[in-house]
Amino acid sequence: MKKNILKHLTVTGFANNTDLTNCEILENELNEAKGRLKLAKKDVKDAKQKLNQALEEVINKIENKKKEIKETQNNLADDAEP
């Protein structure tokens, strides 16, 4: 009878310890995943800022080219008039 109780307590204690260990492992994995998510969000934010900056540069280049074309057309029109 005492051996059965001792075995039961040992098995129960081992099972509880294993559950706690599994919970700690899962908690560590969750914390690591949260950290990776935070870094990924920062990377996305940085990428969006770079993209917006690049788009602004392209838009400015297009606007400058449009102005150059218009000036060239005006100069050609002025030169073509007698």
PyMOL Python script that loads the backbone (N, CA, C, O; Angstrom):
from pymol import cmd

cmd.read_pdbstr("""\
ATOM      1  N   MET A   1       0.821  -1.185   0.000  1.00  0.00           N
ATOM      2  CA  MET A   1       0.000   0.000   0.000  1.00  0.00           C
ATOM      3  C   MET A   1       0.867   1.253   0.000  1.00  0.00           C
ATOM      4  O   MET A   1       0.615   2.182  -0.767  1.00  0.00           O
ATOM      5  N   LYS A   2       1.898   1.285   0.863  1.00  0.00           N
ATOM      6  CA  LYS A   2       2.777   2.436   0.917  1.00  0.00           C
ATOM      7  C   LYS A   2       3.531   2.594  -0.397  1.00  0.00           C
ATOM      8  O   LYS A   2       3.762   3.716  -0.845  1.00  0.00           O
ATOM      9  N   LYS A   3       3.920   1.478  -1.020  1.00  0.00           N
ATOM     10  CA  LYS A   3       4.635   1.539  -2.283  1.00  0.00           C
ATOM     11  C   LYS A   3       3.745   2.126  -3.371  1.00  0.00           C
ATOM     12  O   LYS A   3       4.206   2.903  -4.207  1.00  0.00           O
ATOM     13  N   ASN A   4       2.468   1.753  -3.356  1.00  0.00           N
ATOM     14  CA  ASN A   4       1.537   2.287  -4.351  1.00  0.00           C
ATOM     15  C   ASN A   4       1.360   3.793  -4.179  1.00  0.00           C
ATOM     16  O   ASN A   4       1.332   4.536  -5.160  1.00  0.00           O
ATOM     17  N   ILE A   5       1.241   4.233  -2.949  1.00  0.00           N
ATOM     18  CA  ILE A   5       1.092   5.662  -2.684  1.00  0.00           C
ATOM     19  C   ILE A   5       2.366   6.394  -3.111  1.00  0.00           C
ATOM     20  O   ILE A   5       2.299   7.446  -3.747  1.00  0.00           O
ATOM     21  N   LEU A   6       3.510   5.840  -2.763  1.00  0.00           N
ATOM     22  CA  LEU A   6       4.783   6.440  -3.129  1.00  0.00           C
ATOM     23  C   LEU A   6       4.930   6.516  -4.643  1.00  0.00           C
ATOM     24  O   LEU A   6       5.367   7.537  -5.174  1.00  0.00           O
ATOM     25  N   LYS A   7       4.566   5.438  -5.344  1.00  0.00           N
ATOM     26  CA  LYS A   7       4.625   5.420  -6.808  1.00  0.00           C
ATOM     27  C   LYS A   7       3.684   6.485  -7.383  1.00  0.00           C
ATOM     28  O   LYS A   7       4.039   7.206  -8.315  1.00  0.00           O
ATOM     29  N   HIS A   8       2.491   6.568  -6.815  1.00  0.00           N
ATOM     30  CA  HIS A   8       1.510   7.534  -7.288  1.00  0.00           C
ATOM     31  C   HIS A   8       2.037   8.956  -7.105  1.00  0.00           C
ATOM     32  O   HIS A   8       1.930   9.781  -8.013  1.00  0.00           O
ATOM     33  N   LEU A   9       2.599   9.242  -5.945  1.00  0.00           N
ATOM     34  CA  LEU A   9       3.134  10.577  -5.683  1.00  0.00           C
ATOM     35  C   LEU A   9       4.315  10.888  -6.615  1.00  0.00           C
ATOM     36  O   LEU A   9       4.448  12.010  -7.103  1.00  0.00           O
ATOM     37  N   THR A  10       5.156   9.898  -6.853  1.00  0.00           N
ATOM     38  CA  THR A  10       6.300  10.091  -7.734  1.00  0.00           C
ATOM     39  C   THR A  10       5.833  10.372  -9.161  1.00  0.00           C
ATOM     40  O   THR A  10       6.304  11.313  -9.800  1.00  0.00           O
ATOM     41  N   VAL A  11       4.919   9.564  -9.649  1.00  0.00           N
ATOM     42  CA  VAL A  11       4.397   9.747 -11.013  1.00  0.00           C
ATOM     43  C   VAL A  11       3.675  11.080 -11.120  1.00  0.00           C
ATOM     44  O   VAL A  11       3.860  11.801 -12.101  1.00  0.00           O
ATOM     45  N   THR A  12       2.862  11.420 -10.137  1.00  0.00           N
ATOM     46  CA  THR A  12       2.123  12.683 -10.147  1.00  0.00           C
ATOM     47  C   THR A  12       3.089  13.859 -10.102  1.00  0.00           C
ATOM     48  O   THR A  12       2.923  14.835 -10.835  1.00  0.00           O
ATOM     49  N   GLY A  13       4.084  13.767  -9.255  1.00  0.00           N
ATOM     50  CA  GLY A  13       5.089  14.831  -9.171  1.00  0.00           C
ATOM     51  C   GLY A  13       5.849  14.990 -10.479  1.00  0.00           C
ATOM     52  O   GLY A  13       6.101  16.113 -10.915  1.00  0.00           O
ATOM     53  N   PHE A  14       6.214  13.888 -11.103  1.00  0.00           N
ATOM     54  CA  PHE A  14       6.921  13.934 -12.387  1.00  0.00           C
ATOM     55  C   PHE A  14       6.027  14.550 -13.458  1.00  0.00           C
ATOM     56  O   PHE A  14       6.477  15.373 -14.256  1.00  0.00           O
ATOM     57  N   ALA A  15       4.773  14.151 -13.470  1.00  0.00           N
ATOM     58  CA  ALA A  15       3.828  14.671 -14.466  1.00  0.00           C
ATOM     59  C   ALA A  15       3.636  16.169 -14.272  1.00  0.00           C
ATOM     60  O   ALA A  15       3.615  16.917 -15.249  1.00  0.00           O
ATOM     61  N   ASN A  16       3.496  16.618 -13.039  1.00  0.00           N
ATOM     62  CA  ASN A  16       3.342  18.045 -12.769  1.00  0.00           C
ATOM     63  C   ASN A  16       4.602  18.815 -13.169  1.00  0.00           C
ATOM     64  O   ASN A  16       4.522  19.901 -13.743  1.00  0.00           O
ATOM     65  N   ASN A  17       5.749  18.246 -12.864  1.00  0.00           N
ATOM     66  CA  ASN A  17       7.011  18.881 -13.220  1.00  0.00           C
ATOM     67  C   ASN A  17       7.139  18.987 -14.739  1.00  0.00           C
ATOM     68  O   ASN A  17       7.578  20.013 -15.259  1.00  0.00           O
ATOM     69  N   THR A  18       6.761  17.945 -15.435  1.00  0.00           N
ATOM     70  CA  THR A  18       6.809  17.946 -16.900  1.00  0.00           C
ATOM     71  C   THR A  18       5.868  18.996 -17.461  1.00  0.00           C
ATOM     72  O   THR A  18       6.216  19.701 -18.408  1.00  0.00           O
ATOM     73  N   ASP A  19       4.682  19.106 -16.887  1.00  0.00           N
ATOM     74  CA  ASP A  19       3.724  20.129 -17.331  1.00  0.00           C
ATOM     75  C   ASP A  19       4.298  21.526 -17.137  1.00  0.00           C
ATOM     76  O   ASP A  19       4.169  22.378 -18.016  1.00  0.00           O
ATOM     77  N   LEU A  20       4.937  21.765 -15.985  1.00  0.00           N
ATOM     78  CA  LEU A  20       5.527  23.074 -15.729  1.00  0.00           C
ATOM     79  C   LEU A  20       6.660  23.354 -16.712  1.00  0.00           C
ATOM     80  O   LEU A  20       6.799  24.471 -17.209  1.00  0.00           O
ATOM     81  N   THR A  21       7.458  22.344 -16.982  1.00  0.00           N
ATOM     82  CA  THR A  21       8.552  22.507 -17.929  1.00  0.00           C
ATOM     83  C   THR A  21       8.004  22.820 -19.314  1.00  0.00           C
ATOM     84  O   THR A  21       8.520  23.704 -20.000  1.00  0.00           O
ATOM     85  N   ASN A  22       6.970  22.107 -19.729  1.00  0.00           N
ATOM     86  CA  ASN A  22       6.345  22.368 -21.026  1.00  0.00           C
ATOM     87  C   ASN A  22       5.770  23.772 -21.088  1.00  0.00           C
ATOM     88  O   ASN A  22       5.878  24.448 -22.111  1.00  0.00           O
ATOM     89  N   CYS A  23       5.158  24.211 -19.992  1.00  0.00           N
ATOM     90  CA  CYS A  23       4.601  25.564 -19.946  1.00  0.00           C
ATOM     91  C   CYS A  23       5.709  26.605 -20.063  1.00  0.00           C
ATOM     92  O   CYS A  23       5.550  27.612 -20.753  1.00  0.00           O
ATOM     93  N   GLU A  24       6.823  26.361 -19.393  1.00  0.00           N
ATOM     94  CA  GLU A  24       7.953  27.299 -19.468  1.00  0.00           C
ATOM     95  C   GLU A  24       8.511  27.348 -20.886  1.00  0.00           C
ATOM     96  O   GLU A  24       8.838  28.422 -21.392  1.00  0.00           O
ATOM     97  N   ILE A  25       8.618  26.195 -21.521  1.00  0.00           N
ATOM     98  CA  ILE A  25       9.115  26.139 -22.904  1.00  0.00           C
ATOM     99  C   ILE A  25       8.165  26.894 -23.820  1.00  0.00           C
ATOM    100  O   ILE A  25       8.602  27.679 -24.661  1.00  0.00           O
ATOM    101  N   LEU A  26       6.875  26.661 -23.663  1.00  0.00           N
ATOM    102  CA  LEU A  26       5.880  27.356 -24.489  1.00  0.00           C
ATOM    103  C   LEU A  26       5.908  28.858 -24.235  1.00  0.00           C
ATOM    104  O   LEU A  26       5.771  29.652 -25.166  1.00  0.00           O
ATOM    105  N   GLU A  27       6.084  29.242 -22.985  1.00  0.00           N
ATOM    106  CA  GLU A  27       6.144  30.664 -22.652  1.00  0.00           C
ATOM    107  C   GLU A  27       7.379  31.302 -23.289  1.00  0.00           C
ATOM    108  O   GLU A  27       7.302  32.412 -23.816  1.00  0.00           O
ATOM    109  N   ASN A  28       8.513  30.608 -23.241  1.00  0.00           N
ATOM    110  CA  ASN A  28       9.725  31.122 -23.883  1.00  0.00           C
ATOM    111  C   ASN A  28       9.541  31.252 -25.393  1.00  0.00           C
ATOM    112  O   ASN A  28       9.954  32.244 -25.994  1.00  0.00           O
ATOM    113  N   GLU A  29       8.923  30.250 -25.994  1.00  0.00           N
ATOM    114  CA  GLU A  29       8.667  30.297 -27.438  1.00  0.00           C
ATOM    115  C   GLU A  29       7.736  31.456 -27.779  1.00  0.00           C
ATOM    116  O   GLU A  29       7.932  32.142 -28.783  1.00  0.00           O
ATOM    117  N   LEU A  30       6.723  31.671 -26.943  1.00  0.00           N
ATOM    118  CA  LEU A  30       5.791  32.768 -27.163  1.00  0.00           C
ATOM    119  C   LEU A  30       6.518  34.105 -27.069  1.00  0.00           C
ATOM    120  O   LEU A  30       6.303  34.986 -27.901  1.00  0.00           O
ATOM    121  N   ASN A  31       7.373  34.264 -26.066  1.00  0.00           N
ATOM    122  CA  ASN A  31       8.126  35.505 -25.906  1.00  0.00           C
ATOM    123  C   ASN A  31       9.066  35.744 -27.086  1.00  0.00           C
ATOM    124  O   ASN A  31       9.210  36.873 -27.553  1.00  0.00           O
ATOM    125  N   GLU A  32       9.698  34.681 -27.560  1.00  0.00           N
ATOM    126  CA  GLU A  32      10.575  34.810 -28.726  1.00  0.00           C
ATOM    127  C   GLU A  32       9.771  35.202 -29.960  1.00  0.00           C
ATOM    128  O   GLU A  32      10.209  36.034 -30.755  1.00  0.00           O
ATOM    129  N   ALA A  33       8.605  34.607 -30.117  1.00  0.00           N
ATOM    130  CA  ALA A  33       7.743  34.925 -31.261  1.00  0.00           C
ATOM    131  C   ALA A  33       7.283  36.384 -31.193  1.00  0.00           C
ATOM    132  O   ALA A  33       7.228  37.070 -32.214  1.00  0.00           O
ATOM    133  N   LYS A  34       6.955  36.849 -29.998  1.00  0.00           N
ATOM    134  CA  LYS A  34       6.560  38.251 -29.834  1.00  0.00           C
ATOM    135  C   LYS A  34       7.713  39.179 -30.207  1.00  0.00           C
ATOM    136  O   LYS A  34       7.505  40.213 -30.841  1.00  0.00           O
ATOM    137  N   GLY A  35       8.914  38.809 -29.815  1.00  0.00           N
ATOM    138  CA  GLY A  35      10.087  39.610 -30.157  1.00  0.00           C
ATOM    139  C   GLY A  35      10.314  39.651 -31.661  1.00  0.00           C
ATOM    140  O   GLY A  35      10.610  40.707 -32.220  1.00  0.00           O
ATOM    141  N   ARG A  36      10.177  38.502 -32.315  1.00  0.00           N
ATOM    142  CA  ARG A  36      10.339  38.453 -33.778  1.00  0.00           C
ATOM    143  C   ARG A  36       9.255  39.274 -34.469  1.00  0.00           C
ATOM    144  O   ARG A  36       9.524  39.948 -35.463  1.00  0.00           O
ATOM    145  N   LEU A  37       8.034  39.219 -33.948  1.00  0.00           N
ATOM    146  CA  LEU A  37       6.936  39.993 -34.517  1.00  0.00           C
ATOM    147  C   LEU A  37       7.204  41.487 -34.384  1.00  0.00           C
ATOM    148  O   LEU A  37       6.958  42.256 -35.313  1.00  0.00           O
ATOM    149  N   LYS A  38       7.707  41.888 -33.230  1.00  0.00           N
ATOM    150  CA  LYS A  38       8.021  43.307 -33.006  1.00  0.00           C
ATOM    151  C   LYS A  38       9.086  43.774 -34.001  1.00  0.00           C
ATOM    152  O   LYS A  38       8.969  44.858 -34.572  1.00  0.00           O
ATOM    153  N   LEU A  39      10.121  42.961 -34.207  1.00  0.00           N
ATOM    154  CA  LEU A  39      11.166  43.311 -35.173  1.00  0.00           C
ATOM    155  C   LEU A  39      10.608  43.361 -36.590  1.00  0.00           C
ATOM    156  O   LEU A  39      10.962  44.244 -37.371  1.00  0.00           O
ATOM    157  N   ALA A  40       9.739  42.417 -36.918  1.00  0.00           N
ATOM    158  CA  ALA A  40       9.142  42.385 -38.259  1.00  0.00           C
ATOM    159  C   ALA A  40       8.291  43.629 -38.493  1.00  0.00           C
ATOM    160  O   ALA A  40       8.320  44.206 -39.581  1.00  0.00           O
ATOM    161  N   LYS A  41       7.536  44.043 -37.484  1.00  0.00           N
ATOM    162  CA  LYS A  41       6.721  45.251 -37.617  1.00  0.00           C
ATOM    163  C   LYS A  41       7.605  46.474 -37.845  1.00  0.00           C
ATOM    164  O   LYS A  41       7.269  47.350 -38.642  1.00  0.00           O
ATOM    165  N   LYS A  42       8.734  46.529 -37.144  1.00  0.00           N
ATOM    166  CA  LYS A  42       9.666  47.644 -37.326  1.00  0.00           C
ATOM    167  C   LYS A  42      10.237  47.615 -38.736  1.00  0.00           C
ATOM    168  O   LYS A  42      10.367  48.659 -39.375  1.00  0.00           O
ATOM    169  N   ASP A  43      10.579  46.427 -39.225  1.00  0.00           N
ATOM    170  CA  ASP A  43      11.103  46.291 -40.587  1.00  0.00           C
ATOM    171  C   ASP A  43      10.073  46.761 -41.615  1.00  0.00           C
ATOM    172  O   ASP A  43      10.423  47.437 -42.583  1.00  0.00           O
ATOM    173  N   VAL A  44       8.816  46.407 -41.406  1.00  0.00           N
ATOM    174  CA  VAL A  44       7.757  46.820 -42.323  1.00  0.00           C
ATOM    175  C   VAL A  44       7.602  48.344 -42.294  1.00  0.00           C
ATOM    176  O   VAL A  44       7.443  48.976 -43.339  1.00  0.00           O
ATOM    177  N   LYS A  45       7.650  48.919 -41.110  1.00  0.00           N
ATOM    178  CA  LYS A  45       7.539  50.378 -40.972  1.00  0.00           C
ATOM    179  C   LYS A  45       8.689  51.064 -41.707  1.00  0.00           C
ATOM    180  O   LYS A  45       8.475  52.036 -42.432  1.00  0.00           O
ATOM    181  N   ASP A  46       9.905  50.557 -41.519  1.00  0.00           N
ATOM    182  CA  ASP A  46      11.068  51.126 -42.203  1.00  0.00           C
ATOM    183  C   ASP A  46      10.941  50.982 -43.720  1.00  0.00           C
ATOM    184  O   ASP A  46      11.268  51.904 -44.468  1.00  0.00           O
ATOM    185  N   ALA A  47      10.471  49.837 -44.161  1.00  0.00           N
ATOM    186  CA  ALA A  47      10.308  49.596 -45.602  1.00  0.00           C
ATOM    187  C   ALA A  47       9.268  50.548 -46.189  1.00  0.00           C
ATOM    188  O   ALA A  47       9.460  51.066 -47.289  1.00  0.00           O
ATOM    189  N   LYS A  48       8.178  50.783 -45.475  1.00  0.00           N
ATOM    190  CA  LYS A  48       7.154  51.715 -45.948  1.00  0.00           C
ATOM    191  C   LYS A  48       7.722  53.128 -46.074  1.00  0.00           C
ATOM    192  O   LYS A  48       7.434  53.838 -47.038  1.00  0.00           O
ATOM    193  N   GLN A  49       8.531  53.531 -45.091  1.00  0.00           N
ATOM    194  CA  GLN A  49       9.134  54.863 -45.145  1.00  0.00           C
ATOM    195  C   GLN A  49      10.066  54.981 -46.347  1.00  0.00           C
ATOM    196  O   GLN A  49      10.051  55.995 -47.045  1.00  0.00           O
ATOM    197  N   LYS A  50      10.872  53.959 -46.592  1.00  0.00           N
ATOM    198  CA  LYS A  50      11.780  53.982 -47.739  1.00  0.00           C
ATOM    199  C   LYS A  50      11.000  54.008 -49.042  1.00  0.00           C
ATOM    200  O   LYS A  50      11.373  54.719 -49.976  1.00  0.00           O
ATOM    201  N   LEU A  51       9.927  53.245 -49.114  1.00  0.00           N
ATOM    202  CA  LEU A  51       9.099  53.216 -50.312  1.00  0.00           C
ATOM    203  C   LEU A  51       8.477  54.583 -50.569  1.00  0.00           C
ATOM    204  O   LEU A  51       8.495  55.069 -51.700  1.00  0.00           O
ATOM    205  N   ASN A  52       7.928  55.206 -49.532  1.00  0.00           N
ATOM    206  CA  ASN A  52       7.325  56.531 -49.688  1.00  0.00           C
ATOM    207  C   ASN A  52       8.362  57.557 -50.140  1.00  0.00           C
ATOM    208  O   ASN A  52       8.072  58.414 -50.976  1.00  0.00           O
ATOM    209  N   GLN A  53       9.566  57.468 -49.587  1.00  0.00           N
ATOM    210  CA  GLN A  53      10.632  58.379 -49.983  1.00  0.00           C
ATOM    211  C   GLN A  53      10.998  58.163 -51.452  1.00  0.00           C
ATOM    212  O   GLN A  53      11.179  59.127 -52.195  1.00  0.00           O
ATOM    213  N   ALA A  54      11.105  56.916 -51.865  1.00  0.00           N
ATOM    214  CA  ALA A  54      11.437  56.606 -53.254  1.00  0.00           C
ATOM    215  C   ALA A  54      10.330  57.091 -54.190  1.00  0.00           C
ATOM    216  O   ALA A  54      10.615  57.618 -55.265  1.00  0.00           O
ATOM    217  N   LEU A  55       9.076  56.916 -53.790  1.00  0.00           N
ATOM    218  CA  LEU A  55       7.960  57.396 -54.607  1.00  0.00           C
ATOM    219  C   LEU A  55       7.987  58.913 -54.754  1.00  0.00           C
ATOM    220  O   LEU A  55       7.739  59.437 -55.840  1.00  0.00           O
ATOM    221  N   GLU A  56       8.283  59.609 -53.680  1.00  0.00           N
ATOM    222  CA  GLU A  56       8.386  61.067 -53.747  1.00  0.00           C
ATOM    223  C   GLU A  56       9.494  61.490 -54.707  1.00  0.00           C
ATOM    224  O   GLU A  56       9.318  62.435 -55.475  1.00  0.00           O
ATOM    225  N   GLU A  57      10.628  60.804 -54.670  1.00  0.00           N
ATOM    226  CA  GLU A  57      11.731  61.126 -55.568  1.00  0.00           C
ATOM    227  C   GLU A  57      11.335  60.902 -57.029  1.00  0.00           C
ATOM    228  O   GLU A  57      11.647  61.717 -57.897  1.00  0.00           O
ATOM    229  N   VAL A  58      10.652  59.801 -57.287  1.00  0.00           N
ATOM    230  CA  VAL A  58      10.210  59.512 -58.655  1.00  0.00           C
ATOM    231  C   VAL A  58       9.211  60.563 -59.124  1.00  0.00           C
ATOM    232  O   VAL A  58       9.300  61.043 -60.254  1.00  0.00           O
ATOM    233  N   ILE A  59       8.277  60.916 -58.279  1.00  0.00           N
ATOM    234  CA  ILE A  59       7.278  61.934 -58.635  1.00  0.00           C
ATOM    235  C   ILE A  59       7.966  63.263 -58.937  1.00  0.00           C
ATOM    236  O   ILE A  59       7.609  63.943 -59.899  1.00  0.00           O
ATOM    237  N   ASN A  60       8.956  63.635 -58.112  1.00  0.00           N
ATOM    238  CA  ASN A  60       9.691  64.881 -58.350  1.00  0.00           C
ATOM    239  C   ASN A  60      10.439  64.833 -59.680  1.00  0.00           C
ATOM    240  O   ASN A  60      10.455  65.821 -60.413  1.00  0.00           O
ATOM    241  N   LYS A  61      11.055  63.702 -59.998  1.00  0.00           N
ATOM    242  CA  LYS A  61      11.764  63.566 -61.270  1.00  0.00           C
ATOM    243  C   LYS A  61      10.798  63.696 -62.437  1.00  0.00           C
ATOM    244  O   LYS A  61      11.110  64.351 -63.432  1.00  0.00           O
ATOM    245  N   ILE A  62       9.636  63.083 -62.323  1.00  0.00           N
ATOM    246  CA  ILE A  62       8.633  63.166 -63.391  1.00  0.00           C
ATOM    247  C   ILE A  62       8.176  64.610 -63.576  1.00  0.00           C
ATOM    248  O   ILE A  62       8.071  65.093 -64.703  1.00  0.00           O
ATOM    249  N   GLU A  63       7.907  65.294 -62.473  1.00  0.00           N
ATOM    250  CA  GLU A  63       7.480  66.699 -62.554  1.00  0.00           C
ATOM    251  C   GLU A  63       8.567  67.556 -63.202  1.00  0.00           C
ATOM    252  O   GLU A  63       8.269  68.425 -64.021  1.00  0.00           O
ATOM    253  N   ASN A  64       9.818  67.314 -62.839  1.00  0.00           N
ATOM    254  CA  ASN A  64      10.920  68.081 -63.440  1.00  0.00           C
ATOM    255  C   ASN A  64      11.027  67.808 -64.933  1.00  0.00           C
ATOM    256  O   ASN A  64      11.250  68.734 -65.713  1.00  0.00           O
ATOM    257  N   LYS A  65      10.874  66.567 -65.339  1.00  0.00           N
ATOM    258  CA  LYS A  65      10.923  66.221 -66.766  1.00  0.00           C
ATOM    259  C   LYS A  65       9.782  66.891 -67.517  1.00  0.00           C
ATOM    260  O   LYS A  65       9.973  67.379 -68.631  1.00  0.00           O
ATOM    261  N   LYS A  66       8.584  66.917 -66.910  1.00  0.00           N
ATOM    262  CA  LYS A  66       7.444  67.580 -67.538  1.00  0.00           C
ATOM    263  C   LYS A  66       7.743  69.061 -67.771  1.00  0.00           C
ATOM    264  O   LYS A  66       7.433  69.611 -68.828  1.00  0.00           O
ATOM    265  N   LYS A  67       8.354  69.701 -66.759  1.00  0.00           N
ATOM    266  CA  LYS A  67       8.711  71.114 -66.886  1.00  0.00           C
ATOM    267  C   LYS A  67       9.729  71.308 -68.003  1.00  0.00           C
ATOM    268  O   LYS A  67       9.610  72.238 -68.801  1.00  0.00           O
ATOM    269  N   GLU A  68      10.730  70.432 -68.060  1.00  0.00           N
ATOM    270  CA  GLU A  68      11.749  70.518 -69.102  1.00  0.00           C
ATOM    271  C   GLU A  68      11.122  70.370 -70.488  1.00  0.00           C
ATOM    272  O   GLU A  68      11.461  71.115 -71.408  1.00  0.00           O
ATOM    273  N   ILE A  69      10.225  69.426 -70.635  1.00  0.00           N
ATOM    274  CA  ILE A  69       9.560  69.191 -71.920  1.00  0.00           C
ATOM    275  C   ILE A  69       8.735  70.413 -72.321  1.00  0.00           C
ATOM    276  O   ILE A  69       8.757  70.839 -73.475  1.00  0.00           O
ATOM    277  N   LYS A  70       8.011  70.968 -71.354  1.00  0.00           N
ATOM    278  CA  LYS A  70       7.184  72.141 -71.642  1.00  0.00           C
ATOM    279  C   LYS A  70       8.065  73.323 -72.038  1.00  0.00           C
ATOM    280  O   LYS A  70       7.741  74.046 -72.981  1.00  0.00           O
ATOM    281  N   GLU A  71       9.168  73.525 -71.333  1.00  0.00           N
ATOM    282  CA  GLU A  71      10.091  74.610 -71.672  1.00  0.00           C
ATOM    283  C   GLU A  71      10.684  74.405 -73.066  1.00  0.00           C
ATOM    284  O   GLU A  71      10.801  75.350 -73.847  1.00  0.00           O
ATOM    285  N   THR A  72      11.052  73.172 -73.365  1.00  0.00           N
ATOM    286  CA  THR A  72      11.615  72.862 -74.679  1.00  0.00           C
ATOM    287  C   THR A  72      10.584  73.116 -75.769  1.00  0.00           C
ATOM    288  O   THR A  72      10.910  73.678 -76.815  1.00  0.00           O
ATOM    289  N   GLN A  73       9.339  72.704 -75.529  1.00  0.00           N
ATOM    290  CA  GLN A  73       8.284  72.938 -76.511  1.00  0.00           C
ATOM    291  C   GLN A  73       8.047  74.431 -76.717  1.00  0.00           C
ATOM    292  O   GLN A  73       7.852  74.890 -77.842  1.00  0.00           O
ATOM    293  N   ASN A  74       8.066  75.186 -75.612  1.00  0.00           N
ATOM    294  CA  ASN A  74       7.890  76.635 -75.718  1.00  0.00           C
ATOM    295  C   ASN A  74       9.027  77.275 -76.484  1.00  0.00           C
ATOM    296  O   ASN A  74       8.802  78.173 -77.296  1.00  0.00           O
ATOM    297  N   ASN A  75      10.271  76.816 -76.232  1.00  0.00           N
ATOM    298  CA  ASN A  75      11.424  77.355 -76.949  1.00  0.00           C
ATOM    299  C   ASN A  75      11.342  77.023 -78.443  1.00  0.00           C
ATOM    300  O   ASN A  75      11.647  77.857 -79.296  1.00  0.00           O
ATOM    301  N   LEU A  76      10.930  75.804 -78.737  1.00  0.00           N
ATOM    302  CA  LEU A  76      10.800  75.414 -80.153  1.00  0.00           C
ATOM    303  C   LEU A  76       9.709  76.237 -80.827  1.00  0.00           C
ATOM    304  O   LEU A  76       9.867  76.659 -81.973  1.00  0.00           O
ATOM    305  N   ALA A  77       8.616  76.465 -80.132  1.00  0.00           N
ATOM    306  CA  ALA A  77       7.529  77.270 -80.690  1.00  0.00           C
ATOM    307  C   ALA A  77       7.980  78.703 -80.915  1.00  0.00           C
ATOM    308  O   ALA A  77       7.629  79.313 -81.925  1.00  0.00           O
ATOM    309  N   ASP A  78       8.763  79.253 -79.971  1.00  0.00           N
ATOM    310  CA  ASP A  78       9.263  80.619 -80.127  1.00  0.00           C
ATOM    311  C   ASP A  78      10.235  80.712 -81.299  1.00  0.00           C
ATOM    312  O   ASP A  78      10.229  81.692 -82.045  1.00  0.00           O
ATOM    313  N   ASP A  79      11.072  79.681 -81.458  1.00  0.00           N
ATOM    314  CA  ASP A  79      12.035  79.662 -82.564  1.00  0.00           C
ATOM    315  C   ASP A  79      11.349  79.465 -83.908  1.00  0.00           C
ATOM    316  O   ASP A  79      11.864  79.917 -84.931  1.00  0.00           O
ATOM    317  N   ALA A  80      10.225  78.816 -83.926  1.00  0.00           N
ATOM    318  CA  ALA A  80       9.525  78.527 -85.166  1.00  0.00           C
ATOM    319  C   ALA A  80       8.764  79.742 -85.672  1.00  0.00           C
ATOM    320  O   ALA A  80       8.481  79.833 -86.867  1.00  0.00           O
ATOM    321  N   GLU A  81       8.428  80.674 -84.794  1.00  0.00           N
ATOM    322  CA  GLU A  81       7.687  81.874 -85.210  1.00  0.00           C
ATOM    323  C   GLU A  81       8.625  82.829 -85.939  1.00  0.00           C
ATOM    324  O   GLU A  81       9.750  83.061 -85.497  1.00  0.00           O
ATOM    325  N   PRO A  82       8.150  83.392 -87.077  1.00  0.00           N
ATOM    326  CA  PRO A  82       9.008  84.329 -87.839  1.00  0.00           C
ATOM    327  C   PRO A  82       9.068  85.698 -87.237  1.00  0.00           C
ATOM    328  O   PRO A  82       9.746  86.577 -87.770  1.00  0.00           O
TER     329      PRO A  82
END
""", "prot")
cmd.dss("prot")
cmd.show_as("cartoon", "prot")
cmd.util.cbc("prot")
cmd.orient("prot")
